[in-house]
């Protein structure tokens, strides 16, 4: 049984999903993952990298990449978030650090989206401070705007206009990460 507040949220989430604009189909996302994995493989297939998923949003992107990268690597995850189920970011909260040592490793950080860059910048700096030999970043989606905080992803799958997007790991109020493709919320 769900509370009235939860029922109201579910009605909103269903409405957002129904009204959303599809920006990229599953096939287009798969093509972007094919391209990204080929680029990463060319650079890292002989370097024993540690692929670090940024939870929760980076889960689907990381899984998609790992299935396509057929060479020796290790994977791990971290959980750092600014959104905590909201549609606007706040202070960065660290919930889990990688289990593997980062010292002297080639680290590839994989996230769902690069928006303003606060989270990615903090994560990259954190990996460097832990002694990583190198740190590169992957973002399935990058938003096109002028609010970036001095960081760019090393590998970008798709570029979107400055709209609130969900699907393929990206959420709307902690829902819709499982939407098949990438969608933009109408009016937000």
N, C-alpha and C positions, 0 to 999 in steps of 0.2 A: 504494500500500500504506500502511496506517495502523499506528501503533504500538499496543501493548496498552493504553497509557494513553488514547490517542485512542479506541480501540474501546470502552473502559469508559465514557468520557465520552459517546460517541454513544448507548450503551445507556441511560444516565441521561437524556439529552436526550429520547430517544424515549419513555421512561417518563413523564417530566414532561409532555410534550405530550399523551400518551394520557390521563393521569389529570386533566389540568387542568380547571378550571371555566371555561366560557365566560361572561364578564361582559357583553361587547358583541359583537354580530354585525357583519359587514362592513357591512350595511345601516344599523345604528345608528351606526357610525363615520362612514359617508358622510353621514348626516343631521347629525351634529355638525359635520363639515367644511363642509357647506352653510351651516349657521347661522353658524359662525365667519367664513367668507369673506364673507358678507353684512354682518356687523358691521364687519369690517376694511375692506371696500370703502366702506361708508358714511362711514367716518372718513378714509380715505387716498386715495381715487380721484383727488384733485386735489393731492396733496402730494409726488409723486415719491419714494415711500419706497424704502428699501433693506431687503429681506427677507433676514435672515441665518439660515440653517439651522444648528442645533447638531448636528454630526455625532457619531455615526452615527445615533443614535436619532431625530433630528428629520427625517431624510431623507424618510420616507414622508408625514409630516404636511405638511412643506413642499411636496412635490410635489402632494399633494392640494389644498392651498390655492392654490398657483400656478395650477393648472388651472382653478380656479373664479374667480380674480380677473382680470377682463378689463379692465385699465386699465394705464397706463404705470407700471412699477416696475422696479427692478433687483434681482437676487438674488445672493447670495454665501453663503459658509459659514465657519464657524469650527469648530475641533475642540478642545474642552476636556473632560476626563473625570476622574471620580473613581473609576470602577468598574473599568476596564481588564480586563474579562472576569470579574470577581468578582460576588458577590451582595451585597456590602457596600461602601460608598464609603470612600475614603481621601482623601489629599491631591489637590488639583486639579492636573492636568497640562495645559499648553497645548501642543497639537500643531500647530495652524495658525490664523493670524489672517486676517480678511477681506482680500481683495485691494483692494476699493474703499475709498476714504477715507471715514471716518465723519463728518468735520468738517462741521457744519451740516446733517446729514441727519436725516430722520425715519427711525429704525431700528426695525424689527420683528424681534425675536428669536423664532425658532420652535424649540420643543423637544418631545420626546415626552411627558415626564412631569415634574411638579413634585412632588417628594417632600418632603424637608426644606428644600430651597431653596438649599443652599450653592453649587451650580454656577450656578444662574440668577442669584443675587445677585452672584456674581463676574463673570459675563458682562455683566450690566447695568451694573455699576460700570465695567468695562473699556470698554464702549462710551461711557459718559458721559465717562470720562477721555480718550478719543480725540476728544472734541469734538462728539459727536452732539447735534443740536438737541433731539431727543426720543428716548426709548427706551421701547418697550412690548414686552410679552412675550406669547407664545402658548404654552399647554401643551395638548396633546391630552387628557392625563389629569392630574388632580390627585388625590393621595391625601388622604383625610380622616383627620387626626390632629392632635395638639397640638404636634408637634416642628418646626413651621415656623420658619425663621430670619429672620423679619421681612420676608419678601417674599411677595407674592401675584402670580400671573400676571394680566395685564390681560384676557386672553381665555382661557377654559377650555372645552374641548369636553365632557369627561365627568368624572365624579367616581367614585372607587372607594374602597372600604374599605381599611384599612391591610394590604394583602396584597402579596406579590411578584407582579407582573404582567409579561406578555410579549405580544408580537404587535404588529403595526402599527408596527414600528420599535423597540419595547422588546425587550430581550434577556433570555435566561437563559443565563449563562456564554458570551456571545458567539454564541449560537444562537437560533433561533426568532423573530427579528425579522420574518420573512416569514409568520408564522402569520396566517391570515385572520380577523381580529377581535382582541379583547383578552381574554386569559385569565389566570387566577390559578393559581399553583402550589399544589397541595395540601400542607398542612403546613408552608408556609414563609411 
